[in-house]
Amino acid sequence: MDGITPQLVALQLFTGLALGAVYVLLAVGLSLIFGMLTVVNFAHGAFFMVGAYAGYALYQVVPNFWLCLVLVPLVVAAFGMAVERTLIRPLYGRGIDYPLLLTFGLAYVMVEAVRIAFGKQGLPVDTPELLQGSADILVGEFPLYRLFVIGVTVLVLAGLWLFIEKTSFGLIVRAGARDPQIVRILGIDVARVWLIVFGLGTGVAGLAGFLAAPMQGISPEMGGSVLTVAFVVTVVGGMGSLVGAIVAGVLVGVVESLAVLFVPEAAKVSMFVIMALVLLVRPQGLFGRAGLMN
């Protein structure tokens, strides 16, 4: 414990916020898809990986980070919508196991496709020149890019909240999540809503992968570990709860970051400890609804 100062703890908290920001984006996309479609998307980590590689490939063609920041989620969302339309939609109504198994296999196909296209070795990704260096946050110097990731996450979450809570389409999404049969009776094309929601969820995952790339590099297997984190965060927050995904993502990121500082050997299992404690008290998660899986 020697050498651990309040300033160091504060900086580690900010590191946890940056880590939690990526977790939040992952879990929000996963929760959005599950809450509306009741699809447990095991390919979500692969979409995260595709976002990182899509950004890498686009940057080779158009070396503009800001343009790629806009294009990557759109490209991954379009890919996600194609997957939903051709592979997942025929499985609706057959039970939760069918899309689960399909997306589990799809993840392996996506990883192998990336290995064929880009090779098996990981690739480094440079931080944009404008976002290199550090900024003074009163408790010390903190990487500017990580502050940028936190800021983008806040903007994306604000945009999602406005979309879901303040638009007519968002009202349909919320109604469809509660009772899709009533939405059908009202004459609304639920299939189109599901298509857009799946695209939105995968697009956010792709954005998370693009933002994470300069911090950790990219590799075909990068989606595997984050998928575990995404499910832990989603379970802790409550399946289908966007608020729960946000709170749990920040919580897991901060706890993991502090564990690295105080108990390094327990850092990787800290999130599972959080999950176990939460499920003992609230089996449906912090903000989940009981019986959602029924």
RAURUR-V251827 format. One record per backbone hydrogen bond with DSSP energy under -1.0 kcal/mol. NH is the residue of the N-H (numbers start at 1). CO is the residue of the C=O. Records with the same first field share a line. If there is no record, write none. Layout:
NH = CO ; CO
//
This chain:
4 = 1
9 = 5
10 = 6
11 = 7
12 = 8
13 = 9
14 = 10
15 = 11
16 = 12
17 = 13
18 = 14
19 = 15
20 = 16
21 = 17
22 = 18
23 = 19
24 = 20
25 = 21
26 = 22
27 = 23
28 = 24
29 = 25
30 = 26
31 = 27
32 = 28
33 = 29
34 = 30
35 = 31
36 = 32
37 = 33
38 = 34
41 = 39
42 = 40
44 = 41
47 = 43
48 = 44
49 = 45
50 = 46
51 = 47
52 = 48
53 = 49
54 = 50
55 = 51
56 = 52
57 = 53
58 = 54
59 = 55
60 = 56
62 = 58
64 = 62
68 = 64
69 = 65
71 = 67
72 = 68
75 = 71
76 = 72
77 = 73
78 = 74
79 = 75
80 = 76
81 = 77
82 = 78
83 = 79
84 = 80
85 = 81
86 = 82
87 = 83
88 = 83
89 = 84
91 = 88
92 = 89
94 = 91
100 = 96
101 = 97
102 = 98
103 = 99
104 = 100
105 = 101
106 = 102
107 = 103
109 = 105
110 = 106
111 = 107
112 = 108
113 = 109
114 = 110
115 = 111
116 = 112
117 = 113
118 = 114
119 = 115
123 = 218
131 = 128
132 = 129
135 = 142
137 = 140
139 = 137
142 = 135
144 = 133
147 = 143
148 = 144
149 = 145
150 = 146
151 = 147
152 = 148
153 = 149
154 = 150
155 = 151
156 = 152
157 = 153
158 = 154
159 = 155
160 = 156
161 = 157
162 = 158
163 = 159
164 = 160
165 = 161
166 = 162
171 = 167
172 = 168
173 = 169
174 = 170
175 = 171
176 = 172
177 = 173
178 = 174
179 = 175
183 = 179
184 = 180
185 = 181
186 = 182
187 = 184
188 = 183
190 = 188
193 = 189
194 = 190
195 = 191
196 = 192
197 = 193
198 = 194
199 = 195
200 = 196
201 = 197
202 = 198
203 = 199
204 = 200
205 = 201
206 = 202
207 = 203
208 = 204
209 = 205
210 = 206
211 = 207
212 = 208
213 = 209
215 = 212
216 = 212
217 = 213
218 = 123
222 = 219
224 = 221
227 = 223
228 = 224
229 = 225
230 = 226
231 = 227
232 = 228
233 = 229
234 = 230
235 = 231
236 = 232
237 = 233
238 = 234
241 = 238
245 = 241
246 = 242
247 = 243
248 = 244
249 = 245
250 = 246
251 = 247
252 = 248
253 = 249
254 = 250
255 = 251
256 = 252
257 = 253
258 = 254
259 = 255
260 = 256
261 = 257
262 = 258
263 = 259
266 = 263
267 = 264
273 = 269
274 = 270
275 = 271
276 = 272
277 = 273
278 = 274
279 = 275
280 = 276
281 = 277
282 = 278
285 = 282
286 = 236
287 = 237
292 = 289
294 = 291
//
